[in-house]
Structure formats: structure tokens, C-alpha cells
Amino acid sequence: MNLRPLCLALLTCLIAPSNAHPGDPAITAQVWLPSPEDHAPSAQRLAPLLNRYQTDLYSLLHVHDIEWGPARAAALEAFYLAWQERLQAMDFDQLALEDRIDWTLWRDELRNQRRLLAFQQKRLQEVNALLPNLDALLQLAEARRALQQADGQRSGEILDATRAAIEDVRQSLKQPTPEISTTTPAQAQRAVRILNTTLASMREWHAHQDGFDPAFSYWTRKPFEAYVDATEALIKDIQRTLAHTEDPEVIVGDPIGREALLAELESARIPYSPERLLTIAQRELAWCRDEMQKAAKEMGFEHWQDALEAVKQRSPAPGQQPDLVVQLADEAIRYVSENQLVTVPDLSRRDWRMNMLSPQAQLEAPFFLGGEDVWVAYPHDSMPHLKKRMALRGNNRHFSRAVVHHELIPGHHLQHFYNSRYQAHRQLFATPFWTEGWALYWEMFLYQRGFAQSPEDRIGMLFWRSHRAARIQFSLAFHLGKMSPQQAVDFLVDEVGHERENAAAEVRRSFNGDWSPLYQAAYMLGGLQIRALRMEMVDSGRMSDLQFHDQILRGGPMPIDLVRARLLGTLEDPDAHWHFDGN
């Protein structure tokens, strides 16, 4: 039997574009093969060098993994400086476009990392009075990572001295010194984080030799136990007397101030002051309010708040949220594919997973999260009744419809799919203005195209758009010292229509975690940047929507002004600023 015709037929089926419904299990049999152009030899000179840089950086961080450690800070500073000098030695004018973009991205990254190192040391010094004998402890932990055998007797002496110093600090909290009395709750909570991180490193340090080295155990076991007890007591004292965070639901945050905000904006290539961005946010929130009012009238309500309340009542029944997510994902995939808005490879349609957020996780993530996978916020039977109700109302059908395409396709999941396959070295330069801005842009763009056909669905999309405008306001105002976390919660409740529990979780997530100061503002600001770029490139007739969106994804993550340079095909000045919202 001649198998060649059969094999050719099978191959044709495998590589042909699929018309299968995204929800069809048969889609798993589809094979996505890139076009021949994707295999063309790359002429980029800096990409291999950047891969080496990232690999070396990974190794360096693997060696120096003690957070706040002085050897870590010194090694990173030397590393960044050496690469900075090498980059500066290159002739920018002799580079092709993609290499100019990489050069600019790399230069900005190195500048920013050195700035952050200096800023971290400054923040450490601000709370030094609450961190007794910190350097000595960190040096012990770093010595272990450098494969140095610990001297048990000397280590025991350091631990005992630390315990005594901790007791002195605990006493000073009862009768505060001028240095401690001026400590803010934010600074106190920062000290708590450093103490907890150091304690974890020291537990690892002690476990490495305890029981294996009799002399080490003899000299250190009791002093170590005393150090742990004293540190845990100090943490509780600081939380009670200075940070006021004994309750895990208390929101503190750590504002960075206007000067640091300006530095963050400069590193993100945003040519506006915080005050100008607050004005933009107020404008966008007002627009959302007007649109919500129109939708409310269509629903028969006089005020947008009443329409929003009606929308919140339309929640999926318990247990039905996962099915709803799949339905909404398929709807969005069909829409962008049928309208040729962006290329959605077959494999990307179902290589995502769904996970449920735990009750504990929902304290900081009351809504969907996404990326490679989607994480669903939904009531758990262990939650108190009020939290169950808030979770249902905050993740109703119409809110969920606006979230799913943000998290999956054409949003974050599609980004992740492309990031791993095109210009993968640029993941080093990922910025929320590109990552979150892309997903938020699609919310704007789909709204403009009438994706939300009912007023209820428009309310759902507008709620999230209002939310992102509000994020700019409360996050920048907080870091400027103009809004407290509680005022931010009130703002989300009064001006956006959040459930109070969800608003508190959102603010807690924004300020208590490891998010960069501009992260929450970047959603809408990045979306506005991409929208302005589309007007320049597509509305002018230079590109189709499909070309525009595909080119952004194939270029990899970067500040949007460099996306613009790439689409325009020119980058003459790496310091030039793009004013996406007027001059």
C-alpha cells in the first residue's frame, strides 16, 4: 500500500488553518506551525549578548540570593556597571533598528537597576534603628552561600550579641528615642518585612550545619533559639506599637514620594509629571461616568449607581463560574478571529489552564488574575457570608465578561504565547505599560467596536475602565502623600462603585505587595498609549488592525514609545520622548 498520499493528506490537515470552534476538544489535535519567515536567520547582534547577560544575571542572583545582603548589593552594582560600560562602547549609529531598540532598552534597564539598588539602600538606612546587628547576620548567611564553613563559636557570639541588641530595641519601643519616635507606620512595616526576610535566611543558615557539625550545634543552638524568639517578639512589638498591623487586613503601604515617582516615570519613558497624569485620570473617569449614565438610562434607571447595583445582582449560580469563563473565552476568541483583528494561533486557544483563587488569596485578589493561565475569584464555602456575597457581586456575569478577554485572548494569555516565541530575550524588559496596557487597550478597543451590545455589558466594561482610571488617581496620590489607604478604599467605593470588601482587597493588593509604584497606573496609561499609536498607524491607513496588533505582539515587551519607533521603522534618538496625550 502506498502511504505517501495518506501522509500528505494528514500533513495538509495538520498545518491548515483551523475553523474549529475554540471549545471543540478536537482543537487539541491541531498543530500550529510558524510561517517560513519565522525561521529566517536573525541579523540582530545584541540578542545573543542579551541572552548571555540574562544568564549571567541569573547565576549571579543564584549565588547572591540573600536579600538585603551587602555582598549581593556590591556584586550587582559591579555587574550592572561593567555591562553599562560595555554597552556605551558600542556605536549606536552603526546599529540596525532592532539592535537600536535593544540597545536603548538595555541602557535604560541598567540605569534603572543601579538606581533601584541605591534607592533600596536608602530605604534600608531609614529603618536601621529597628534592625539590630543586621549586617552581621546577613554576612553569616552570605558566607554560607559562598560555601564558607561557619565558625560555631564566633557565630554563637554574633547571635547572642544580636539577641541582646534586640532586647535594647524592644526597651526603646517602650520609651522611644527621637529616632524611633519619628518612625512612620509605613517605615515600621518595612522594618518588619526586612526582619522576616532575614529571619528566614538565618533559619536556612542554621539548618545547613545544625546536627551535621557537632561543634557548630554546641555553640549555636541555644543562641540561635534565643535569637529567633527575640526577633519574633520584636516583630510583634513593632506591629503593635509602630505599624499598627496586628490585624492582617490592615493596609499600610510604603509611599515613595514625588522625587522617586519622577524617577520611575523617567525609567518608564513617560514624559509627564504625576500631576499631569492625575489630570488625565480625572478626564478618563469623567468620560466613563458619562457613558455609564447613558447605559443606565437605557436600562430604565435615573442614576448610574442604580444601574450598577442591578448589574451586580446578575451573578452565576454557585459552581457555574468555571463554565462561564470558558464560554466567555470562546466568545472573545471568535470575535477577534472572525473580524481579523489579531492572529490567534490554534495552539494558543487552549493551552491555558483555569485555577480557583483561595479565600486567603482573595484577600488581595478579589477579581480574576491572568497571564499564562486564568485564576478565578469566586466564593468558597469557608468564607464568611459577607465575603461570599461580595465575591459574587464583584464577579457577576457582566463584570466577568469584561475581564475574561483581558486575562486570556486577546489579552494576557495571547501576550504570553507570543512573548515565548518572538523576541523572547525582550522579556527582560517587560513593563506594565506594555503588559497591562495591551490588555486594557483591548477593553477600550472592543468597547469602541460595539463588542458590548447590551447596556448591562457596557456597564460591566465601563466599571473596569473606571476602575483603571481610579487606579491612576489613588496610587499616584498615595505615593505623593495625598491619600491614605483608607481614603483610597473610600474613593473606589464612592467613585467607581466597588463593594467595600473588594475595594479594600484591591488597595491591599496595590500597597502591601511587591508591585512597582507605577504598576496600577500603568493599566490605563499603557492602554491610552497603544490607543494613540493605533490612531497614528491604523486610522491613518498605514497598517490594518491585523498588522498593527500582530506587529506589537511579535516585537516583544517594551515601553510603548519604542513600540512606536519599531512600527515607524526608525529610532534616531534613544532619548526622544513621545507625547501620547498632547504636549
ROPA-668659 format. One line per 4 residues: number of its first residue (from 1); for each residue z negated, y, x negated of C-alpha. Coordinates in steps of 0.25 Angstrom, whole numbers. Example, Ala and Ser with C-alpha at 12.3 -4.5 7.8 and 13.67 -1.06 7.14 Angstrom:
BEGIN
1> -31 -18 -49; -29 -4 -55 .
//
This chain:
BEGIN
1> 0 0 0; 4 14 -5; -9 22 -5; -2 35 -10 .
5> 2 41 3; -12 38 9; -19 44 -3; -10 57 -2 .
9> -13 58 13; -28 57 11; -28 67 0; -20 77 9 .
13> -31 75 19; -42 78 9; -36 90 4; -30 96 16 .
17> -38 108 23; -47 102 34; -46 106 48; -58 98 52 .
21> -70 104 60; -80 109 50; -90 100 57; -82 87 57 .
25> -88 77 48; -74 73 43; -74 86 35; -83 79 24 .
29> -70 71 21; -63 83 17; -61 86 3; -60 101 -2 .
33> -51 103 -14; -49 116 -20; -35 122 -22; -28 120 -35 .
37> -30 135 -39; -45 132 -39; -43 123 -51; -35 133 -59 .
41> -41 135 -73; -50 147 -73; -47 159 -82; -62 164 -81 .
45> -68 166 -94; -82 169 -90; -84 158 -80; -87 147 -91 .
49> -96 157 -98; -104 160 -86; -106 145 -83; -112 144 -97 .
53> -121 156 -94; -126 149 -82; -128 136 -88; -136 142 -100 .
57> -144 151 -90; -147 138 -82; -152 132 -95; -160 144 -99 .
61> -167 144 -86; -170 129 -87; -177 132 -100; -184 144 -96 .
65> -188 141 -81; -202 147 -81; -201 159 -72; -206 172 -78 .
69> -207 165 -91; -206 175 -103; -197 165 -111; -188 164 -99 .
73> -186 179 -97; -183 180 -112; -173 169 -112; -166 174 -100 .
77> -165 189 -106; -159 184 -119; -149 175 -111; -144 186 -102 .
81> -144 196 -113; -135 186 -122; -125 184 -111; -125 198 -108 .
85> -121 202 -122; -110 191 -122; -104 196 -109; -104 210 -113 .
89> -96 206 -126; -85 201 -116; -73 211 -114; -73 213 -99 .
93> -59 219 -99; -53 207 -104; -59 198 -93; -51 194 -81 .
97> -56 197 -67; -65 184 -64; -71 186 -78; -74 201 -76 .
101> -81 197 -63; -89 186 -70; -92 196 -82; -97 206 -72 .
105> -105 196 -64; -111 191 -77; -114 204 -83; -121 208 -70 .
109> -129 195 -69; -134 196 -84; -138 211 -81; -146 207 -69 .
113> -153 195 -75; -158 203 -86; -163 214 -76; -170 204 -68 .
117> -177 198 -80; -182 212 -83; -186 214 -68; -193 201 -68 .
121> -202 204 -80; -205 218 -74; -210 211 -61; -218 201 -69 .
125> -225 212 -76; -228 219 -63; -238 208 -59; -242 204 -73 .
129> -257 207 -69; -257 195 -59; -251 185 -69; -261 182 -79 .
133> -256 175 -92; -243 173 -86; -235 174 -99; -244 163 -106 .
137> -242 154 -94; -227 156 -94; -226 153 -109; -233 140 -107 .
141> -223 136 -96; -211 141 -104; -216 133 -117; -215 120 -109 .
145> -201 123 -104; -198 126 -119; -203 111 -122; -215 116 -129 .
149> -227 107 -129; -239 115 -123; -251 117 -131; -262 111 -122 .
153> -274 119 -127; -266 132 -128; -261 130 -114; -274 128 -109 .
157> -279 141 -115; -268 148 -108; -271 142 -95; -286 145 -96 .
161> -283 160 -100; -273 161 -88; -284 156 -79; -294 166 -84 .
165> -283 177 -83; -280 173 -68; -295 174 -65; -295 188 -70 .
169> -283 192 -61; -290 185 -49; -302 194 -52; -293 207 -53 .
173> -288 204 -40; -302 205 -34; -304 218 -42; -289 223 -44 .
177> -285 230 -57; -276 242 -56; -264 233 -60; -267 223 -49 .
181> -271 232 -38; -257 238 -38; -250 225 -37; -242 225 -24 .
185> -241 212 -15; -227 210 -20; -231 210 -34; -243 201 -31 .
189> -233 191 -24; -224 192 -37; -236 188 -45; -239 176 -36 .
193> -225 171 -38; -226 172 -53; -239 165 -53; -234 154 -44 .
197> -221 152 -53; -230 152 -65; -240 142 -59; -228 133 -56 .
201> -223 134 -70; -237 131 -76; -239 119 -67; -226 113 -73 .
205> -230 117 -87; -243 110 -86; -238 97 -79; -228 96 -90 .
209> -239 91 -100; -251 89 -92; -254 74 -93; -244 71 -103 .
213> -251 79 -114; -266 75 -115; -269 88 -123; -262 97 -114 .
217> -269 91 -102; -282 92 -109; -281 107 -112; -273 112 -100 .
221> -276 104 -87; -289 111 -83; -284 125 -87; -271 123 -80 .
225> -278 119 -67; -287 131 -68; -274 140 -71; -267 134 -58 .
229> -280 136 -50; -282 151 -55; -267 154 -53; -267 149 -39 .
233> -279 157 -35; -273 169 -42; -260 168 -33; -269 167 -20 .
237> -277 179 -25; -264 187 -27; -258 183 -14; -271 187 -7 .
241> -275 200 -13; -262 206 -18; -250 199 -12; -256 196 2 .
245> -247 184 3; -257 173 7; -248 171 19; -235 164 15 .
249> -228 172 26; -232 186 20; -220 193 14; -222 201 1 .
253> -209 203 -7; -207 210 -20; -199 223 -19; -191 226 -32 .
257> -190 242 -30; -178 251 -29; -174 250 -44; -173 235 -44 .
261> -165 236 -32; -155 245 -38; -154 235 -50; -152 223 -40 .
265> -141 231 -33; -134 235 -46; -134 220 -50; -128 216 -37 .
269> -117 227 -39; -121 234 -26; -119 249 -29; -128 255 -18 .
273> -143 259 -18; -153 251 -10; -154 263 -1; -139 263 2 .
277> -140 248 5; -151 251 15; -141 261 22; -130 250 22 .
281> -140 240 29; -144 250 39; -130 252 43; -127 238 44 .
285> -139 235 52; -135 246 62; -121 240 63; -128 227 67 .
289> -137 233 77; -125 239 84; -117 226 84; -129 219 90 .
293> -131 229 100; -116 227 105; -119 212 105; -132 214 113 .
297> -124 222 124; -114 210 125; -126 201 127; -131 210 138 .
301> -143 216 130; -146 230 128; -152 229 114; -148 220 102 .
305> -163 215 101; -162 209 115; -148 202 111; -154 197 98 .
309> -166 191 106; -157 184 115; -149 178 103; -162 173 97 .
313> -165 164 109; -152 156 107; -157 146 97; -152 132 95 .
317> -162 121 100; -171 115 90; -163 105 82; -150 111 85 .
321> -149 121 73; -142 112 63; -131 108 73; -129 123 76 .
325> -128 126 61; -116 116 60; -109 122 72; -110 136 67 .
329> -106 132 53; -93 125 59; -90 137 67; -90 147 55 .
333> -82 137 47; -71 136 58; -71 151 59; -69 155 45 .
337> -59 144 42; -50 146 55; -50 161 52; -46 159 37 .
341> -58 167 33; -63 159 21; -59 145 15; -69 135 19 .
345> -67 122 11; -69 109 19; -80 105 10; -88 117 12 .
349> -88 115 27; -98 104 26; -105 104 12; -117 112 17 .
353> -130 106 22; -140 110 32; -155 111 29; -166 116 38 .
357> -176 127 33; -190 122 33; -201 130 41; -206 135 27 .
361> -192 139 23; -190 147 36; -202 156 32; -192 163 22 .
365> -179 158 28; -179 159 43; -164 159 44; -153 150 39 .
369> -150 149 24; -138 144 17; -129 142 5; -124 129 1 .
373> -132 123 13; -138 129 26; -153 130 29; -156 131 44 .
377> -168 139 49; -173 132 62; -187 129 68; -195 118 62 .
381> -205 111 71; -216 114 62; -214 129 63; -224 137 72 .
385> -218 141 85; -215 155 82; -207 152 69; -199 141 77 .
389> -195 152 87; -192 162 76; -183 152 69; -175 148 82 .
393> -173 163 86; -169 167 71; -159 155 70; -153 156 84 .
397> -139 152 87; -133 165 85; -140 169 72; -137 155 67 .
401> -122 157 70; -122 169 61; -130 162 50; -122 149 48 .
405> -109 155 43; -117 164 34; -124 152 28; -113 142 28 .
409> -98 145 29; -92 155 27; -106 160 21; -115 154 10 .
413> -110 139 10; -96 143 8; -100 152 -3; -108 141 -10 .
417> -96 132 -8; -86 141 -15; -97 146 -26; -98 132 -31 .
421> -83 131 -33; -77 145 -37; -82 153 -48; -95 145 -48 .
425> -100 152 -60; -102 164 -52; -113 158 -44; -122 164 -55 .
429> -118 178 -49; -122 175 -35; -126 187 -27; -132 188 -13 .
433> -122 199 -11; -111 189 -12; -118 176 -7; -125 183 5 .
437> -115 194 6; -104 183 9; -112 176 20; -115 190 26 .
441> -101 195 25; -96 183 34; -106 187 44; -100 201 45 .
445> -86 196 44; -87 185 55; -94 195 64; -83 205 62 .
449> -73 194 65; -80 191 78; -86 177 74; -98 180 83 .
453> -91 180 97; -103 181 106; -113 193 105; -124 183 102 .
457> -117 178 90; -115 192 86; -129 195 87; -132 183 78 .
461> -123 188 67; -128 203 69; -142 198 68; -139 193 54 .
465> -131 204 50; -143 214 54; -152 205 46; -144 206 33 .
469> -143 222 35; -158 221 37; -160 213 24; -154 224 16 .
473> -164 234 22; -177 226 21; -174 220 8; -170 233 1 .
477> -181 241 8; -191 231 3; -187 231 -11; -187 247 -10 .
481> -201 246 -6; -197 252 8; -200 240 17; -211 229 17 .
485> -208 215 20; -215 216 34; -207 229 37; -194 220 33 .
489> -199 210 43; -200 220 54; -187 226 50; -180 213 53 .
493> -187 211 66; -185 225 71; -171 228 66; -164 214 65 .
497> -171 206 76; -177 195 67; -188 186 72; -201 191 65 .
501> -203 177 58; -189 177 54; -189 191 49; -202 188 41 .
505> -195 176 35; -183 184 31; -191 195 24; -200 184 17 .
509> -187 177 12; -182 190 7; -194 195 -1; -203 183 -4 .
513> -192 174 -11; -183 175 -23; -172 183 -16; -166 195 -25 .
517> -169 209 -19; -155 211 -14; -153 197 -8; -156 201 6 .
521> -148 214 5; -136 206 -1; -132 199 12; -127 211 19 .
525> -123 219 7; -115 208 2; -109 206 15; -105 221 16 .
529> -99 220 2; -90 208 6; -86 215 19; -82 227 12 .
533> -74 219 2; -67 211 13; -63 225 19; -57 229 6 .
537> -50 215 3; -46 210 17; -45 221 26; -36 228 16 .
541> -27 216 17; -29 212 2; -34 198 6; -36 189 18 .
545> -50 185 23; -48 171 17; -44 176 4; -55 186 3 .
549> -66 176 7; -61 165 -2; -60 174 -14; -74 179 -12 .
553> -79 164 -12; -70 160 -24; -75 171 -32; -90 167 -32 .
557> -102 175 -30; -103 189 -36; -106 203 -31; -96 208 -21 .
561> -91 219 -29; -86 209 -39; -80 200 -28; -72 213 -24 .
565> -67 214 -39; -63 200 -39; -55 201 -25; -49 214 -30 .
569> -45 207 -43; -51 218 -53; -64 221 -60; -63 232 -70 .
573> -77 238 -70; -89 228 -69; -98 239 -65; -90 245 -54 .
577> -97 246 -40; -91 243 -27; -96 251 -16; -94 242 -4 .
581> -101 251 6; -94 264 2; -98 273 -10 .
//
